[in-house]
Amino acid sequence: MDRGSQLIRLLADGELHSGETIAEQLGMTRAAVWKALRKACDRQGLTVESLRGRGYRLAAPLELLDAEQILAALSPRGRRAVARLEIHEEIDSTNRHLMREAATGAPSGTLCLAERQSAGRGRLGRPWISPFGANLYLSMLWRYGAPPAALGGFSLVAGAVVADVLRRVGVEGLALKWPNDLLWGRRKLGGMLLEVAGEAQGPCALVVGIGINLRMAPDHGRAIDQPWVDLAEVLGGPGIGRNALAALVADALIDALERFGREGLAPFLVLWDAFDAFRGEQVRLLIADRESRGRVLGIAADGALRLDTSDGERRFHAGEVSLRREDEVEP
Ligand code: BTN
């Protein structure tokens, strides 16, 4: 661990730490402490306060990710299924990383989390704003014997599973926008990005990436190109910890990945429907440059969106498709 990371870890509790104690603990001079601390915090977008004669503290405490805590909070089944747990202080994208790892033989059940993503990826080529220590950025690699085409439906499963986890920790009023945008009060609380690699006949490697906003500083939030919300606002109070949430999401995801392998999408459709934000609504569907309009009829058995258009019922598959209410403006 480099100096900067050690310093941030020391100050993560949000308490005051005297320069002298830090210097002693890390074997550096007091002057070097302030310099290194400022550099580390600048790099990670954190605010550090220096109180004359008293020491340093972070403007807000951080719950850093902790592999032991996450593993301890997993169910025995989840623990068995996690073949490898990686926690990165900083990475371009947990999804991209696992896609690279998949190509070099990483095992099914590789779970990857990061404190920060420097190039977090959203759907449709959008960036996913991923500041340090603030939210959840989690990806899971799962191997299936089936061909990649059979896995499209998991896109919906991931959304339904995360919505269900959040409902269980007390979030009310969650909604899913097809295929898997997680909304609260019409604002984005989280999203899933699925990537698949493999031969047309199978087997294949699926990477499921999940991003949930836990506590997004307004500075970072300004970079998001759509209305957003975080769990801190939704739940108020201390809310839920990052490690606890990571374990709950990983457990639910493992359960769903296993079940999907055995039974496909069918058992998850009811859950998805329970969070359907748009059923019966007039929408616009943007497919690259083209636009379709219609009323949402629901989800087909293969996960396609059913739309009642002027040409009758049409079905759309996830991919380069973006859904908007009639009254919503494209960001
Ligand atoms: C969306 O656009 O709604 C999907 C967002 C997915 C973000 C997550 S964060 C963890 C994983 N790594 C990425 O780069 N993206 C996904």
Residues whose N, C-alpha, C, O or C-beta is under 5 A from the ligand:
A	BS01	BTN	S93 T94 N95 A119 G120 R121 G122 R123 W128 L136 Y137 L138 S139 G190 G191 M192 L193 G209 I210 G211
